[in-house]
Amino acid sequence: MLKIRRFVLGMDESDWVKVWNAVYGERWDFRPMTVDEMRISERSPDFESEGRFIVELDDRPVGIVHAYVDKLREEKKGFVRNFGVLPEFRGQGIEEKLAQTALEELKSRGMKVVQSSADGDREDIVRLWESLGFKLVRMFSLMTADLAGLRSDIGENMEVLMKPLRRDAHEDLEMLNRLDNESFKEHFNWRPNPLERTIYFVREDPFFKMQEWFFTILNGKHVGYIGIGIDEKYNVERNVKCGWVLDIGVLKPYRRTGIGTKLMLHGMNLLKAKGMTVAMLGVDDWNVTKAMRLYEKVGFKVAKKEVAYEKSIE
């Protein structure tokens, strides 16, 4: 018997994690999550427990979905997240029932538009969203770079100073939050990021426990930033030495001046100094700043694609 039930906070984390790990374990850029890590994630200021559903077949959890409403977003736009069914139960109509449940949930909570996503190579999920009337609105790339052959003297700004962020200094976290919001306010899906979210990510994120952040200073003014991180559990699970460029931003008046190149090279060299051989990052292909050009310039190449779809449900 197939049953779709609501997630119960504090009780269903174990079932959710088991399905999540089985669904996303197929992806080489993910590693298994623990229940403790999920509980830490639930402390995030933008965590939303409502709208989570678990699919059970004969009382066995076989699928999950999160009909996510961002309580910090003014526009009535909801998101289908953590969507997946165990591999052995796919193609039996469960995905369609999960998708419809998510859409009904988001509509009941007043959403006017729904955004979903899929790995570029998951043709079954792409066909599902398209069959439900979703239209392609965005493409994203996961990019990787070999850190062995890092170059320099490729147009990086030599006038800016690099200043490390102090994770225990509130004024530094406030500055990071301000720069993040100012740098990304033109971007797809942007909404103001609260200071509490920045503090949580830098200090408490359960996956990137090793993080370092830096500001660029020009004529005494903070004009950009970069964060790098290492997920040690991912490296052990995948037997790799990989670090991430977690975030990078440059204020609009200072773009196209080599500051982004300076930040990227600084971050990549730091990952290399920590023993990493590969760097990864995610990017919106249609980013208004043409960020992919910068990443390609410093050696990144596209490793996989993700697509985003939207549908009106008014």
C-alpha positions as CSV (number, residue, x, y, z in Angstrom):
1,M,0.0,0.0,0.0
2,L,1.3,3.4,-1.0
3,K,1.0,6.3,1.5
4,I,2.3,9.8,1.5
5,R,2.5,11.3,4.9
6,R,3.8,14.5,6.4
7,F,7.3,14.6,8.0
8,V,7.2,14.8,11.8
9,L,10.0,17.1,13.1
10,G,12.1,15.3,15.8
11,M,10.9,11.9,14.8
12,D,11.4,11.3,11.0
13,E,15.0,12.5,10.5
14,S,16.3,9.0,10.4
15,D,13.9,7.9,7.7
16,W,14.5,11.1,5.7
17,V,18.3,10.7,5.8
18,K,18.1,7.0,4.7
19,V,16.1,7.9,1.6
20,W,18.1,11.1,0.9
21,N,21.4,9.2,1.0
22,A,20.1,6.5,-1.3
23,V,18.6,9.0,-3.8
24,Y,21.5,11.4,-3.9
25,G,24.3,8.9,-3.3
26,E,24.3,8.3,-7.0
27,R,25.8,11.7,-7.5
28,W,29.5,12.0,-7.3
29,D,29.3,15.5,-5.9
30,F,27.4,14.4,-2.8
31,R,28.2,12.2,0.2
32,P,26.0,10.6,2.8
33,M,24.4,12.8,5.5
34,T,24.1,11.8,9.1
35,V,21.0,12.4,11.3
36,D,23.1,14.7,13.5
37,E,24.1,16.8,10.5
38,M,20.4,17.0,9.5
39,R,19.5,18.2,13.0
40,I,22.2,20.9,12.8
41,S,20.7,22.0,9.5
42,E,17.4,22.3,11.2
43,R,18.9,25.1,13.3
44,S,19.5,27.3,10.3
45,P,17.5,30.6,10.3
46,D,15.9,29.7,7.0
47,F,15.0,26.2,7.9
48,E,11.3,25.3,7.2
49,S,9.9,22.0,8.5
50,E,6.5,22.4,6.9
51,G,5.9,21.0,3.5
52,R,8.1,17.9,3.9
53,F,6.6,14.6,2.9
54,I,7.7,10.9,3.1
55,V,6.3,8.3,0.7
56,E,5.9,4.8,2.2
57,L,5.3,1.6,0.3
58,D,4.1,-1.2,2.7
59,D,5.4,1.0,5.6
60,R,8.8,1.3,4.0
61,P,10.1,4.9,3.2
62,V,10.8,5.0,-0.5
63,G,10.6,8.7,-1.4
64,I,10.8,12.2,-0.1
65,V,9.9,15.7,-1.2
66,H,10.0,19.2,0.4
67,A,7.5,21.7,-0.8
68,Y,9.5,24.6,0.5
69,V,8.2,28.1,1.3
70,D,11.0,30.6,1.9
71,K,9.6,32.6,4.8
72,L,12.1,35.4,4.0
73,R,11.0,35.8,0.4
74,E,8.3,38.4,-0.4
75,E,7.3,37.0,-3.8
76,K,4.9,34.1,-3.7
77,K,7.3,31.6,-5.1
78,G,7.7,28.1,-3.7
79,F,10.3,25.4,-4.4
80,V,10.2,21.7,-4.8
81,R,13.4,20.4,-3.0
82,N,14.9,17.1,-2.0
83,F,12.7,15.4,-4.6
84,G,13.5,11.7,-5.0
85,V,12.5,8.1,-5.0
86,L,14.7,5.1,-4.3
87,P,16.2,3.7,-7.5
88,E,14.4,0.4,-7.3
89,F,11.0,2.1,-7.1
90,R,11.3,4.6,-9.9
91,G,9.0,4.5,-12.9
92,Q,6.0,3.2,-11.0
93,G,4.1,6.5,-10.7
94,I,5.5,7.4,-7.3
95,E,7.3,10.4,-8.7
96,E,4.1,11.8,-10.2
97,K,2.2,11.5,-6.9
98,L,5.1,13.2,-5.0
99,A,5.2,16.0,-7.5
100,Q,1.4,16.6,-7.3
101,T,1.5,16.5,-3.5
102,A,4.2,19.2,-3.5
103,L,2.3,21.4,-6.0
104,E,-0.9,21.1,-4.0
105,E,0.9,21.9,-0.8
106,L,2.5,25.0,-2.2
107,K,-0.8,26.2,-3.7
108,S,-2.5,25.7,-0.4
109,R,0.1,28.0,1.2
110,G,-0.5,30.8,-1.2
111,M,2.3,30.3,-3.7
112,K,1.7,31.6,-7.2
113,V,4.8,30.2,-8.9
114,V,6.7,26.9,-8.3
115,Q,10.4,26.2,-9.1
116,S,11.7,22.7,-9.5
117,S,15.1,21.4,-10.6
118,A,16.8,18.3,-12.0
119,D,20.3,17.0,-12.8
120,G,20.9,17.6,-16.5
121,D,21.4,13.9,-17.1
122,R,18.2,12.8,-15.3
123,E,16.0,12.7,-18.3
124,D,13.2,11.0,-16.4
125,I,12.9,13.9,-14.0
126,V,13.2,16.4,-16.8
127,R,10.3,14.7,-18.6
128,L,8.3,14.7,-15.4
129,W,8.5,18.4,-14.9
130,E,7.8,19.2,-18.6
131,S,4.8,16.9,-18.6
132,L,3.4,18.9,-15.6
133,G,3.7,22.1,-17.6
134,F,7.0,23.4,-16.1
135,K,9.2,25.5,-18.4
136,L,13.0,25.8,-18.4
137,V,14.1,29.1,-16.7
138,R,17.7,28.5,-15.7
139,M,20.8,26.4,-16.2
140,F,23.5,25.8,-13.6
141,S,26.9,24.3,-13.8
142,L,29.1,22.4,-11.3
143,M,32.7,23.3,-12.3
144,T,36.0,21.7,-11.3
145,A,39.6,22.9,-11.6
146,D,42.9,21.0,-11.3
147,L,44.9,22.8,-8.7
148,A,48.2,21.4,-9.9
149,G,48.7,23.9,-12.7
150,L,47.6,27.2,-11.1
151,R,48.6,30.2,-13.1
152,S,49.3,33.8,-12.1
153,D,49.8,37.1,-13.8
154,I,46.5,36.6,-15.7
155,G,45.1,40.0,-15.0
156,E,44.6,39.9,-11.2
157,N,44.4,43.2,-9.5
158,M,47.7,43.9,-7.7
159,E,46.5,46.9,-5.8
160,V,43.9,45.3,-3.5
161,L,44.8,44.0,-0.1
162,M,43.6,40.6,1.2
163,K,42.2,40.6,4.8
164,P,41.1,37.5,6.5
165,L,37.6,37.4,8.1
166,R,37.6,36.8,11.9
167,R,34.9,34.3,12.6
168,D,34.5,35.5,16.2
169,A,34.3,39.2,15.2
170,H,30.7,40.3,14.8
171,E,31.7,43.3,12.7
172,D,33.4,41.0,10.2
173,L,30.3,38.9,9.8
174,E,28.2,42.0,9.4
175,M,30.6,43.1,6.6
176,L,30.4,39.7,4.9
177,N,26.6,39.8,5.1
178,R,26.5,43.3,3.6
179,L,28.9,42.5,0.8
180,D,27.0,39.3,0.0
181,N,23.6,41.1,-0.3
182,E,25.0,44.0,-2.2
183,S,26.9,41.8,-4.7
184,F,24.0,39.5,-5.4
185,K,20.9,41.7,-5.4
186,E,20.7,41.5,-9.2
187,H,20.9,37.7,-9.4
188,F,18.3,35.1,-10.1
189,N,16.3,34.1,-7.0
190,W,17.9,36.7,-4.8
191,R,16.3,37.9,-1.6
192,P,18.1,39.6,1.3
193,N,20.2,37.2,3.3
194,P,19.7,37.9,7.0
195,L,22.8,38.3,9.2
196,E,21.7,35.3,11.2
197,R,22.0,33.1,8.1
198,T,25.5,34.3,7.4
199,I,26.6,33.7,11.0
200,Y,25.0,30.2,11.0
201,F,26.8,29.2,7.8
202,V,30.2,30.5,8.8
203,R,30.1,29.2,12.3
204,E,27.8,26.1,12.3
205,D,27.5,24.6,8.8
206,P,27.7,20.8,9.4
207,F,29.3,20.0,6.1
208,F,32.0,22.7,5.7
209,K,33.5,22.7,9.2
210,M,36.7,24.0,7.7
211,Q,36.1,27.4,6.2
212,E,38.2,30.5,5.5
213,W,36.9,33.8,4.3
214,F,38.8,36.9,3.0
215,F,37.9,40.5,2.1
216,T,39.5,42.6,-0.6
217,I,40.4,46.1,0.5
218,L,40.9,48.9,-2.0
219,N,41.7,52.4,-0.8
220,G,40.5,51.4,2.6
221,K,37.1,50.1,1.4
222,H,35.8,46.6,1.5
223,V,34.9,45.8,-2.2
224,G,34.8,42.0,-2.4
225,Y,35.1,38.7,-0.6
226,I,35.7,35.0,-1.1
227,G,35.0,31.9,1.1
228,I,36.7,28.5,0.7
229,G,35.8,25.3,2.4
230,I,36.6,21.6,2.8
231,D,34.2,18.8,3.6
232,E,36.5,16.2,5.1
233,K,33.8,13.6,5.1
234,Y,33.2,14.0,1.4
235,N,36.9,13.6,0.7
236,V,37.1,10.4,2.8
237,E,33.9,9.0,1.2
238,R,35.0,9.7,-2.4
239,N,38.7,9.2,-1.8
240,V,39.6,12.6,-3.2
241,K,41.3,15.8,-2.0
242,C,38.7,18.4,-3.0
243,G,38.0,21.9,-1.7
244,W,35.2,24.3,-2.6
245,V,34.9,27.9,-3.5
246,L,31.8,28.5,-1.3
247,D,31.0,32.0,-2.4
248,I,32.6,35.0,-4.1
249,G,31.3,38.5,-4.7
250,V,32.6,41.9,-5.9
251,L,30.7,45.1,-5.6
252,K,29.3,46.3,-9.0
253,P,31.4,49.4,-9.3
254,Y,34.6,47.4,-8.9
255,R,33.9,44.5,-11.4
256,R,36.0,44.0,-14.5
257,T,39.1,45.4,-12.6
258,G,40.8,42.1,-11.8
259,I,39.5,41.9,-8.3
260,G,37.5,38.7,-9.0
261,T,40.6,37.1,-10.5
262,K,42.7,38.1,-7.5
263,L,40.1,36.5,-5.1
264,M,39.8,33.3,-7.1
265,L,43.6,32.8,-7.3
266,H,43.9,33.5,-3.6
267,G,41.2,31.0,-2.7
268,M,42.5,28.3,-5.0
269,N,46.1,28.7,-3.9
270,L,44.9,28.4,-0.3
271,L,43.1,25.2,-1.1
272,K,46.2,23.9,-2.8
273,A,48.3,24.8,0.3
274,K,46.0,22.7,2.4
275,G,46.7,19.7,0.3
276,M,43.7,19.8,-2.0
277,T,44.2,18.7,-5.7
278,V,40.8,19.7,-7.0
279,A,38.5,22.7,-6.5
280,M,34.8,22.8,-7.1
281,L,32.1,25.5,-7.3
282,G,28.6,26.0,-8.5
283,V,27.5,28.8,-10.9
284,D,24.4,30.1,-12.6
285,D,25.2,29.8,-16.3
286,W,23.1,33.0,-17.0
287,N,24.6,35.0,-14.1
288,V,24.3,38.7,-14.9
289,T,28.0,39.2,-14.0
290,K,29.2,36.5,-16.6
291,A,30.9,34.7,-13.7
292,M,31.6,31.6,-15.8
293,R,34.1,33.6,-17.9
294,L,36.1,34.4,-14.7
295,Y,36.0,30.8,-13.6
296,E,37.1,29.5,-17.0
297,K,39.9,32.1,-17.0
298,V,41.4,30.6,-13.8
299,G,41.1,27.0,-14.9
300,F,37.6,25.7,-14.1
301,K,35.7,23.5,-16.5
302,V,32.0,22.3,-16.5
303,A,31.7,18.9,-14.9
304,K,27.9,18.6,-14.8
305,K,24.7,20.6,-15.4
306,E,21.5,21.2,-13.4
307,V,18.3,22.7,-14.9
308,A,15.6,24.8,-13.1
309,Y,12.0,24.8,-14.2
310,E,9.1,27.0,-13.2
311,K,5.3,26.8,-13.4
312,S,2.5,29.2,-12.5
313,I,-0.1,27.6,-10.2
314,E,-2.5,30.6,-9.8
